[in-house]
Amino acid sequence: MEDNKEKKLVDFPFEGAHYWTQLTTKFADRTPWKPDNPNIILAVIPGTIVKIMVKIGQKVNKGRCLYVLEAMKMKNRILATKSGEVKIIHGIEGKKVAKNELIMELKNLEPKKITKNFQRSKNTQPNNNTV
Amino acid sequence: MSLKRKTRELVERREQILRGGGEKAILKQQALGKMTARERIIALLDEDSFQEYDLFARHEGRDFDMDKKNLPGDGVITGTGKIYGSPICIFAQDFTVAGGSLGSMHARKITKIMDHALKMKVPLIGINDSGGARVQEGVNSLAGYGEIFYRNTLASGIIPQLSVILGPCAGGAVYSPALTDFVFVVDKISKMFITGPEVIKTVLGEEISMEELGGARVHCEKTGNAHFYAESEKECFEQIKTLISFIPWNNKQKARVLRPRNPKNAFKIDNIVPSDPKQPYDVRHVIRALVDGSDFFEVQELFAPNIVIGYGRMNGQTVGFIANQPLVLAGVLDVDSSDKAARFIRFCDAFNIPIITLVDLPGYLPGVDQEHAGVIRHGAKVLYAYSEATVPKITVILRKAYGGGYIAMNSRHLNADFVFAWPMAEIAVMGPEGAANIIFRKEISESDDPEKMRRQKIKEYKAKFANPYVAASRGYVDAVIEPGETRHFLLHALEVSETKNVPLPDRKHGSIPL
């Protein structure tokens, strides 16, 4: 069962040197890192969208509930992690969503508006408070 | 009643129970390509060596009409036997009886044989083939699991514990194998997971087959939960027997010593390792060139193959080998290979198995995924495991040993007993290319021909540091040796370490970064 023999040797750069070696499947399949975009709201866990709590064009403060996602027998209130304006809503109430499925997109507020509309949110706990 | 009649009654009672879950259930088991529990025990153990106990155990379920059901042996077979003459305790769940489900008597039979193994200080083998908790018995079934886990933990480091997964092993049940030292799986038969595909589908909407979720291949390659992969139950039993031959009965003994043999002529140590540190080779051939009969028994062959672990014999005595594998990912240390090595080192240390480390690595695998997966914490396990080990620890630096990787691979600084290096060993903070780029950055960038300057500086650095003599001059390397002398030096080092005795620190236990 020496599977390694079937694998190809490849150039593996390491600290300025180039090694000839095989890659593991895990290494070859790893996903490259991407920075988080706080304006993109993805489903944190697979589940069902119970209710969408905001409308397009609505300004939301950090901590505002964006939608309720039912998963693992819990109704999770998904809160905004930043202030912004709701740009597009992709999610549909009653629809099952997979993990990392796009639910909605926000856009940044004009700097002035943030100060004007700023209200301290009562509930700043992130994500998984139940209704 | 006469003795004869009484004896006949016993024979009849026995026969009834030995039929297990009945013909229909047995046919179903065979249709899945599986042996029955009793067949498995007999196939694994020495001929006629198995003695069964608690044959007449009866289950304790009273609710949901369970009191009307007869479950022979309560779905588990327990007993003692021998493998190559070594005594062992064994239990095997019988899937033909109520799906091998675990009720309180089933669990009590297992804990009883575990207690026996721990008292007698002999290895424990558990064959798992069970649908899980017996739901009708409610919390008593959960209690049973908990009591098994507790004993697995108490026995850890005292007797070797082997788990053989020959069927489903799901939910809480997986934690008994997870607590044991070695897990054996068979392709298409073994299935291990915490939550199965059904639950995953209903709760999370993700669809996956049992095989893809927790089949033998997954646990051998991806998760590292299993140690030995076999294509058939028969092959699996051969692996168990071989492992038992390499390890001692308990932590107060040494593994059985066999007649010493020379390595096979086919493995010529001088011809295996290319002198260019960037060229790959299979380090397992180096191990085979060193051990008796070139007989190397690899553990976790498919998981993190950038490090190789396993057993061989030197002068008839079992030795644990840990070797960087330049053939895969240039032999780097990473999250998985660190976990793999650290656990192996601790098993060897607990069971008086000397450790030989073969070093040839450029360092730790760079990458966001590695850093975010906690390579700091995982890499620390290797340092911890080597540092705490008190069995004889011998290191041979074959080629490159750069940076943190050099320290981690049982260096003198972690209290290795002997460190040898081959003449082409390069012991340095990093490889010549990387080092030259840093030390001579200015000269290189300001030169008219930076590429030429770079090559020249790499050459300079190589000449100065890319050798074993700087480390040897500080006493970090005990001897620079010819490859052909390696076995000789190792045999001698093992011989003079035989009486090694290091007092353990006065503490309850350390806190290894888990």
Interface residues (C-beta under 8 A of the other chain):
Chain A: M1 D3 N4 L9 F12 F14 E15 G16 A17 H18 Y19 W20 T21 Q22 L23 T24 T25 K26 F27 R30 T31 P32 W33 I45 P46 G47 A71 M72 K73 K96 V97 A98 K99
Chain B: V203 L204 G205 E206 E221 K222 Y229 P277 K278 Q279 P280 D282 E301 L302 A304 P305 N306 P326 L327 V328 L329 A330 G331 V332 D336 P362 G363 L365 P366 G367 V368 D369 H372 Y402 M430 G431 P432 E433 G434 A436 N437
